[in-house]
Amino acid sequence: MTSLIPQSYSASRDRFRSSRDRIVLRWPASRIETHVISADKDDLSIDILHAPATERAQHLLLVTTGEHGIEGFVGSAIMELVIREILPTLDPTTTSLCLVHAINPWGMNHGERTNAANVDLNRNFVTSWDPPPQANNGYRCLRPIFQPQGPMPSVRWNRLLVASQVIRLSVTGKSGMLRQALLAGQYDEPEGLYYGGAGWQPETQVMRRLYDSCLNAVPHLVHIDLHTGYGPRDSMSVVNSSLDPVRSREWAQRIHYPNVVAATSEEFYHIDGDMIDYMYRMHETSAPTGAMYATCFEFGCLGDSLLAQIDSLWRTVAANRLRQHGAVSEAVATEVRTLWRESFCPSEPSWQEQAHADALRAFRGILHDQGLTGE
């Protein structure tokens, strides 16, 4: 199988922009809207393909990628798969499209999850900054593990050091605290991990305006956001908002997809400033009479065993340390970057094939359940 994963941000964006030539055959009013993100000298943009229904729009399918920049490479592959396999099953007379390439173009271009300001955009979708988000006391307690100082040293020995620190926490029953302290997000350490920022980022502001428009454009919105990283390696997870009133087990039955979880501490992990949660809050306040289902596809890359979680933490700490403090040698820097990319974009062909199969199965199940297809 020829890989659909692009080699660069620019190649991904070029392919996405050219997809209009195919989509316009069934959605004649299709257009590309470009929002330049001025982070550095590079040509970086959030690109949005709008395809209005040809008659009376009843549904809007919204697909977003690259909120965590480096995850946009797999997101790009799944977007191409959707354009090839899913869009031909939709009715253009009643269904509009909104496809978003690279919410975080700087991160995708530079191989980072965060944007140029080191903000994790999926912790930046807070509804208000007054008052500011609550402090993450767990993160503060574990800051020495999350933010070691100085240039990145030997990969091998540093890996062992972080593993020993995490194992000690596990032995004392604190591994859950570590996971939640890290993944929930924090708003006090700008150079730290999962930093949510001190205000809405330029990328967030673009998407907030888009979401407000989408929520009020049609009676029924279906939003699927594409991510990679956490969860079992052999199965993509459909991660629903903790605000969705339907239980995960019922969703699994409805969409005929087995691995459905909610973004809660019990089923997956809780997130402050989450984009899908933001969609549900905005739907309740700005478009309460319309129908909406918003979810996230999370393609697990390293796995969810204890060893895999330890390795994932180490790679996250090491990548941020490299960004903030550099490395003792270029060889160490290259090794960290390679391991970091594999954490979100595995090169193994069998992993990519399984990701494609899972994505198609879940897309088809959701769109059938939501009445966008008759399949």
N, C-alpha and C positions, 0 to 999 in steps of 0.2 A: 504494500500500500504506500502510495506517495504521501509524505507528511503534508498536512495542511498548515502546520505551524510555521509562520514566517521567521526569517532570520533577523529582521530588524523592525524597529518602529516604522520607519519610512516605507519599507516594503509592505507592511501590514496596512498602513494608511492608503497607499496607492491601490492595493487590491480592493479595499473597502470602497474607496471613491469610485473605482471602475465598476463596482457591482450595480450602480445605478443603471448602467446600460442594459442589464438583464431585467432589473425590477421594473423599469419604465415600460416594458412590453406589456405588462399586466396592470400596472399602476401608472398611467400616462403622466400624471402631475407630479411624479417623484422629483425631489430636489435634494441637494446636499447643502446643509447649513454649517458653516465653519466658524468656530470660536477660537481665535488665537490666544494661546496662553504664553505670556511674555515672561518666561522664567530665565532664559539665557539667550545666547546668539542663535541657537538652533531654531528651525522652523517647526514649532510645536502647536498642535491644535486639537481641540475636541471636535470631531466631525459627526454630524447627525443627519441621517437620511430620513426625510419625511416622505411618506407615500400615502396621500389621502385616498379614502375609498372613492370609487368612481361614481357611486350613487349616494345612498343614504348610509352614513357610517353608524354602525351599531356597536362595533368593537374596535379597540385599539390594542395591537400587540407591540409592547415596548420591550426591547432587548438591549441591555447595557453591558459593556465590557471595560476592563482595565481600570477599575476604581483603585485597585492596588497595582500600579503600573506594570511590574514584571509579570503579573498574572494575566496581563492582556495578550500574551502570545498564545496561550491555550484558548483564551476568550476569542481571539481572532479566528482560530481554527474552527471553533464551534459556531461562530457567527457565519463563516463561509459555509459550513455544513447546513445551517438553518436556511441560508439563502438558496442552497441547492436542493435540499430535501423537504423542508417544511413549508416554505412560502408557496410552492406550487399547489399545496393542498388547501390553501386558504381562498376564500371568496373575496376578490377585490371590490365587488360591488358594495359589500357591507363591512369589510374589515380594513382599517387603516393600519399603517406601519410606522414605527419610530425606532430606528436602529442607531445605537450610539457606539462609536468607536473611540476607545481610550479616554475615559473620564480623567485619567491622570497621565497625560502624554509625557510629561517630564520623567515620571517614574518608569514608564515603559521604555523610553529612549535611553535611560541611564541604568536600567536593570535594578531599580529600587522599588519597594512597595509604597513608600511615601513620596510626597511631592518635593519640590525644591526647598521648601521650608521645613522639611522633615515631618510634615503633618500626615497622619494616617487619615485619609479622607473618610473612611468608614467609622471614624470616631468624631467626625467634624459636623455631622448632620444633627446637631442639637437644635431644638425648637427655639431656644432663646439663650443669650449669653448674660442675661441679667435676671437672677443672679448667675454667677459662673458655675459650671459643673462642680459637683462635690469632689473633694480630694480623694485620691485612691490611696488610702493608708497602707494597704497591702503592698502596693508598689514601692512606697517609701521604705517599708521595712526590708524589702528584698532588693533595694537599689544596688548594693554592692555586687550582686549576682548579675543583674540586668545591665549595669553600666560600668564595667571595669575600665580603668583608666590606662592610658599609654598605648603605644602601637601594638597591633595584633602580633603576638609571638608565634611560636611553633604551633601548627595546627594540631598535631597529634597530642602534645602534652596539654594544650589548652582544652581540648575536647575531654580529656580524662579529668581535668580539674572541674569543669562544669558538671560532668556526670557525677562526680563524687559529691558535689554540693547538692545536686538534686536528689541523689539517693539518700543523703542524710536527712533531707526534708521528708522524703517518702517514709523513711523508717520511723520518724516521729509523727507521722500522720498528717503532714502539712503539704502534701503534693497537690491536693485540690486547691488549697489557698494560693499556692504558687501559680497554678494555671489561671485561676480567676483574677489574681492580682495583675497578671501580665496581659491577658487577652481582653479584659473589660475596657481597657484604655485608661490613660492618665492625662492630666492637663497642667502639670506643674514642671515637667522636665522637657524643655524644647529639644534637647539632644538625646532624649531617651527613646525607649521603645513604645510603640502604639500611642504616640503623642497626638492628642486630639485638637491642639491649637488653642488660640485665645480669641478667635473670631472666625467667621466663615471665610474659607479660602476662595480664591478666584474660581477654581474648578467647581466648588460646592455652589457658588452663586449661580453659575451657568446652569447647573443641574436643578437647582431649586426653581428657577424660572421655567425650565422645561417641564418639570413635574407638575407645577401649578397649571401650565397650559394643557398638559395631557389629561389631568384629572377633570378638567372642565370641557374637554373637547368632545367626548362621546359618552354614552350611557354606561359603557362597560370597558374597563381597563384591565389588561393582563400584563404584568411586568415580571420579566425574568432577568435576573442579574447573574453574571458569570464570574466565579471565583475559583481559585485553586489553593491547595495547601493542606487544610485540616481534614480529618476523617479517615476512614479505612481506605487503604490504597486500591483495593480491588472493587470499589463501588463508589460511584458518585453519590453524594448526599443532597437531597432536596431539603434546604434549611428554611423553614417558615419563620415569620416574625413571632415573637412572644405575644404580640397583640392580636394575632389571628385567632378567632374564637373556636375554630375547628381543631380537634385533637389530631395529633400526628397519625395515629392508627387509622382514623377515618380517612384522612387524606391519602394514605397509602392504598387503601381499598378503592377510593374514588379514581385515582390516577393510574392504578395498576403498576405502582412502582414501590418496591419494598422498603427502601431506605429513606424515610421521611422523618425529620426531627424538627423540634422547635428550638429557637435560639434562646435557650434557658440554661441555667447552671446544671439542671438535672439531665437534660437531653443532649446538649451540645456545649455552648458556653454563652454567657450573657455579654452583651456589648452595649456600652454607652455611646450615644451619638451615631447609632446604626442607620444606614440609608433606607433600608426596607421598613424599619420601625417608623422612620420619618414619613414615609409614604402613607402608612396607616394613620398616623396622627393628622397629616394634612387632608387625607380623604375624609376623616371624621369632621373636620372643621370647614373645609372649603367645598366639598362635593358629597355631602352625606346622602343625597338621593341616588347617586350612581352606585354601580357595583364595581368592586375591585378585588383582584387577587394578585399579590406581589410576593415573590419568593426569590431565593438565591440557590443556584446550583454550585455546590462546593465539591471540586474534584480532589480527593485525597491523593497526596503525592508520596509521602514517606511512610504513612500508615499511622495507626492509633495505638500500637503497643507501647509499653512504658519506655522501652529502648528507643523507639521511633520518636516519642514525644520529647525525650531527653535530647536526641539528636536535632530535632526541630528547634528546640530552645537554643541549643548551642549555635546553630547556624544563624539564628536571628540575632543573637548577641554578637557573634563574630562579624556579621555583615555590618551591623551598626557601628561596632568598634572600628572596623576598617574605614567606614565613611567619616567618622568623627576624628580618628586619631592616626589613620594610616596603618602600615604594617612594617615589620622589621626588614622585609625584603619583598621584591616584586614577585618572587616565586610563591611566597605565603599569600600575597594579595590575589594572585591568579587562582590559587587553589580555593580560597574562600569564595571568590566570585563564581567559580564553577559549581561548587557545592550549593551555593545560594540559588543559582538558576535551576538546578535540578530539584530544589525544594518546591518549585512552583511550575516548572516546565520540564517534566521528565523526558529524556531522549529515547527511552525504550519504546520500540514500535508497538509492542503488545499493550503497554499502558495507554498509548494514544488510541489504539483500536478500541479498547474497552471504554475509554472516555467518550469516544464518538458514539458507540452503541448505547451507553447509558444516557447520554444527552438526547439522542433521538427518541429513545423509549420514554423518557420523562416529558419531553416536549409534546410528543403525540398524546400521552395520557392527559396532560394538563389542558391542552387545547381542545381535546374531545370533551373533557369534563366541563370546560368553560363555554362550550357551544360554538367554538370557532371552526371546528371541523366535524365531519360526520364519520371520521375513521374510527 
